[in-house]
Amino acid sequence: MKAAYTLRLPEELQDKIKEEAKRSKMSINQYILYTLTRDISYREAERALKNRIKQAPSREEALRLLETVVPDVPPLPGDEMLPANG
C-alpha cells in the first residue's frame, strides 16, 4: 500500500536533497525513500543487536556478538587506548 505525504522542507534542505539525489543518480523520491529505508534499517538492526546482547548468557557471549559486527581494525592515530596502569 502506498501513501502520499506533503512534506514541508526548509529550502536549504531541499537543495541538499536535490544535490545528493543527483550525485547518486536517483530521483528525489528514490533518494528520500532510500535514505529513510537505510536509516530505519540501521535503527532496527541496532535495537536487535542490543536486545541480543542483553539476553546473552555471559559477558563472553555478549562480546562475541559484538565481534561479529565490529571489525577488528587498528584505531586511528590519536584514538589508541592508554595502558591499563595509566
C-alpha positions in Angstrom: 0.0 0.0 0.0 1.4 3.4 -1.0 0.6 6.7 0.7 1.3 10.2 -0.4 2.5 12.9 2.1 3.0 16.6 1.8 6.3 17.4 3.4 7.4 20.9 4.2 11.2 21.2 4.0 13.5 24.2 4.5 14.8 25.4 1.2 18.4 24.6 2.2 17.5 21.0 2.9 15.6 20.8 -0.4 18.7 21.9 -2.2 20.9 19.4 -0.4 18.5 16.6 -1.2 18.4 17.6 -4.9 22.3 17.6 -4.9 22.6 14.3 -3.2 20.0 12.7 -5.4 21.7 13.9 -8.5 25.1 12.6 -7.2 23.5 9.3 -6.5 21.8 9.3 -9.9 18.4 8.9 -8.3 15.2 10.8 -8.5 14.5 12.9 -5.4 11.7 10.5 -4.5 14.0 7.5 -4.8 16.7 9.2 -2.8 14.4 10.1 0.0 13.0 6.6 0.1 16.5 5.1 0.1 17.7 7.4 2.8 14.7 6.7 5.1 14.9 3.0 4.5 18.6 2.9 5.2 18.1 4.8 8.5 15.2 2.8 9.7 17.0 -0.5 8.8 20.1 0.7 10.8 18.0 1.5 13.8 16.1 -1.8 13.7 19.4 -3.7 13.4 20.9 -1.7 16.3 17.9 -2.5 18.5 18.0 -6.2 17.6 21.7 -6.3 18.5 21.3 -4.5 21.8 18.5 -7.0 22.7 20.6 -10.0 21.8 23.5 -8.6 23.9 21.2 -8.0 26.9 19.9 -11.6 26.6 23.4 -13.1 26.3 24.0 -15.7 29.0 27.5 -14.3 29.7 29.8 -11.4 29.2 31.9 -13.5 26.9 28.9 -14.3 24.7 27.9 -10.6 24.6 31.5 -9.7 23.5 31.4 -12.5 20.8 28.2 -11.0 19.5 29.8 -7.5 19.3 32.8 -9.0 17.5 30.5 -10.2 14.7 29.5 -6.7 13.8 32.5 -4.6 14.9 35.6 -5.2 12.6 38.9 -5.8 14.3 40.9 -2.9 12.9 43.6 -0.8 14.5 42.5 2.5 16.0 43.0 5.8 14.1 46.0 7.8 15.2 45.1 9.6 18.4 42.4 7.0 19.3 44.6 4.5 20.9 43.7 3.3 24.5 46.1 4.2 27.3 47.8 1.3 29.1 45.7 -0.1 32.0 48.2 1.1 34.6 47.9 4.7 33.5 
